[in-house]
Amino acid sequence: MLDDLRNSAGSGFEEEDPMNDRVYETYENPQKNTLLGMTAGQRFVIAFFVFLMIAIIGVFVLIVFQKIYPPI
């Protein structure tokens, strides 16, 4: 059994080539995780403008309901 180990190890089976091109044919570039097709900077600008609009509308509502008074 151990006498023919060297010969059987050389001709047992053929391993796949690690640099085989077929492995990389099906590889696709991973898709970037974007929300509504916008980048992170664009989402930040939209979120900042929404925050400003809510803050301005909130102050206006407080003035209308006379919870605060503008310093005029």
N, C-alpha and C positions, 0 to 999 in steps of 0.2 A: 504494500500500500504506500509506504513512504518512499520506496525506491524510485517510483516513477512520478513523484510529486513535482519535480522541476519541469518535466516534459508536459504533464497535464496542465500545469498552471499557464504555460505559454500558449497552449492551443485550446483551452477550454471554451471560451466564448469571447466574442469581440465586444469591447466596451465602446460606447458612443464617444465620438470625438467631442471634447468640451468646447471646441471652437466651431462647432457645426452651425452652419448658417440657417438651417431649418428651424432651429430653436428660436432664432431672433426674427423670423419672418412674421410670426403672428403677434409679436410684441408691438403694442401701440403706445403712443405717448399718453400718459395719464391726463385726464381732463382736469383743468383747474377748477377748483370749487368756487364758482361764482354764483351770486344771487342776482337773478334777473339780468344776467349778462354784464354786470358792473364790476369794476375792480374795487379793492378795499378803499382806495382814496375817494372814488366817486360815491360809494356808500356812506363814507364819513361826511362828505359835503351835504348829501341829502339829509342825513340824520341831524346835522348841525342846523340846517335851515328849518327843518320841522320843529326842532327844539325852540329856535327863535320865534317862530310863528306861534307856537303854543304859549310861550312866555308873554309875548306881546298881547295876544288875545286874552290871556288870563288877567293881565294888568288892566286892560280895557274893561273887562267884565266887572272887576272889582271897583273900578271908578264908576261905572254905570249904576251899579247897585249900592253905591255910596258906602262901601265898606272901608275904602281909603279915599283920602282927598288929595288931589294934586297940589303941590306947593306953589300956588300961583299968587 
